[in-house]
Amino acid sequence: MARTFKRKDRMGAMTEINVTPLIDLAFALLIIFIISTPLLEETIPLQLPLHGPSLEAPKADTKFQNISIDSNKNLFWGKEKIDHAQLNELLRGLTLQDNPPILHIRGAKDVPYQEVITVLDAIKQHNLSKISLDTQVW
């Protein structure tokens, strides 16, 4: 049965609700929210540095020293196993140098974060500032 759009009684009340103005209002609000939402985001505009080996290559005479922490919380100075007292002695020796090496701190992924912080605190106590936290590249 086909629907007819002619009303028999033109003076009678309509039993259907006209939803066209409601849909127009919903689309108008949607457009307003789409336009205004990015403006609400408060960010500080920064030009972040690029990451890549071609930007700043280390000089040929740059010295590096690895400090590693394995899964069992053991400290290593290069390949030599040390404890925290020996680490403080070695760091004290670096402070006497006029150009101390860059310290690469390497921690195993399952080492508690506090162990890395302890090593960073020891480095900070000796006023050494050339630090690199090594991570694995994906």
N, C-alpha and C positions, 0 to 999 in steps of 0.2 A: 504494500500500500504506500503510495507516494504521499509525501507531506505537501500540504498546500499552505501557502503563506497569506492567503486571503482570510480575513476575519469575517465571520458572519455577523457578529454583533460589534460594530465599531464603537459604540458608546459604553461597552462593558469593560470591566477591569482586566488588565493584563495579568496572566498567571505566571509568566516567565520573567526572570530578572535579566536585565541587559548588562552583561559583564564587560562589554567593550570599553567603557570608561575606566573600569577597574584594571583591566589589562594595560591600558595606556598609562595609567598612574604607576603601575608596577614597573613597566619598562623605563619610564622617566626616572624613577627612583634608582633603578639599577644603573642607568647611565651616570647619574650624579655620583653614586658610590664608586663606580669604576674610575671616574675622573678624579675624585677627591681623595681616594685611599693612598695613592703614592705621595700626595702632598703632606699627609699626616706623618709620614716616616721622617723622624729627625735623625739625620746622620751628619757626621763631620766629613766634609769633602777632603780627602787625602790623595796624594799621588804616591801610591805604594811602590817600593822598590821592586824591580824585576829580579827573578831568581834564574840564575844560569851561570855556567862556568865561564862564559865569554865576557861577563861584565868586569870582574875583578879577579884576575888570576894571582895566586900568591907569588911573591918574589922568589927568586932562586935561592936566596940566602935565608928564607923564613924557616924557622925551626918549629917542629911540632912535638908534642908529648902526649901520648895516650894514657888515660886513666880509665880502666875498665872495671866493671862490677859484674860478676857472673851470677848465675841463678842461685848459687849457694851463699851469696852476699860476700864473696871474697873480693878483695881489692887487688888490682894489678897495676904496676907502674911499668908501662910497656909490656913486657912479657914476664916480669918479675913479680911474684906474689908478695904483697906487703900488708901491714896492718895500719890502723889509723894513726898510731904514733909515728911510724915510719913515713906515712904520707905527710904529716906535719913537718917532719925534718926535711923531706925532699922539697916541699913547697917553700920552706924557709930558705933553702939554698937557691931557689929560683928568684926570690926577692932580692938577693944580693947581686944578681946579674943585671947589667944595664939594659939588655934587650931580652927579656924572658920569652920562652917559646909560647906558642898558642897551645892551650890545653884542650885536647879533645876528650870529652867525657862520654864514655860508652857504657850504657847500662842494658842488661838483658831485659827483654820485654816482660818477663815474669818477676823481676826484682821489684820489691815494694818501693814506691816513689820516695819514701823517706830516706832510703839509702843514697839516692842521687842528691837529695837536698843536703844530706850530711856532708857529702864531698864538696858541694857548692859552698856550704858555709865555711869549710876549712879553707877553700880558695879565697873566699871573701875576707877572712881573718888575716890573710897574708897580703891583702891589697893587690891581688893579681886580677887583671881585667880582660885579658885575651882568652875568652872561653868559647868553645864550640860544643854544642850538644849533638852528638852524632845520632842519626836515625837511618833506618833502612829505606831505600828507595823502592817504591812499589813496582 
